[in-house]
Amino acid sequence: MAPDAQAQRAESLFQELRRARHVKGDRMFAVLMGAQWAFAIVLALTVSPYAWDGKVRAFHPHLYAAVLMGGGIAVLPILLSVLRPGWAVTRHVVAASQMLWSALFIHLTGGRIETHFHVFGSLAFIAFYCEWQLLLTATVVVAGDHLLRGVFYPESVYGIVNPEWWRFLEHAGWVAFENIVLAWSCLNGLTELRETAARQTQVEALRATDEVHSATLEMLMRELEPAAAK
C-alpha cells in the first residue's frame, strides 16, 4: 500500500472509530436521560412532599417541575440520539440538556451542596465523547444557570436567601478546573484513537502484502509444475 493511500486509510479508520464513540455516547445518554427523568419524579415525591391547604390536598409544585420540566429536558436529546446518532448537534444538545438536569436536581433538593456534585459527574460523562468543545457548551449552560438563578432565585441554587454576589464565580471556577483535566483527557483519547487506526492500517497493509506474495508464489509454483513433470 502506497504511503498516501495508507495515510488516507488511517484517517478513514480514525473517523469511523470516532463516530462509533459518538454513537455509543448518544445511546448511553438516551438511556441516562430517561433514568434521570424517572429519578427526578421520585425525588420530587420524596424530598418535596405533598402540600396541604386546609382540606384541599395538592401536589407540590416541584412534582410538576419534575414531570413537565424534566420531560422537556429529556425529550429532545432522546429523540436526537435515536434519530440522528453521531450528529454534532446531537452531542451539543445532550451536553446542554445534561447540565440542565443538574440545575433541576439542585432546585428539587433546595440547593443542597451534595447535589452540586451532579454537575461534576455530568461533565465527566460528557468527556466520554472525547470532544473538548462539548465541555464549553456544558460550562456556558451551568454558569448561566447559576448566574440567573443566583440573581432571581438564589435559594434554589445555593440553599440560602442572600448569598454573596460572586458565589457563581466560585462554582464556575471549580467547573473550569475540572474542565482543564477533562479536556486534556479528551485530547489523549483522540490521540489513542489515531494510534489505533494507524496500527490497524499497518496490519491491513502487511496482510495485503502477504496475500500478494502468497499469490505470486502460488503462480510461480504452477508454472514450474509442467517443467518438473518433464
Helices and strands as residue ranges (DSSP letters): H 3-46, E 51-53, E 56-58, H 61-64, I 65-69, H 70-83, H 88-108, G 113-116, H 117-126, G 127-129, H 133-152, H 155-158, H 167-229
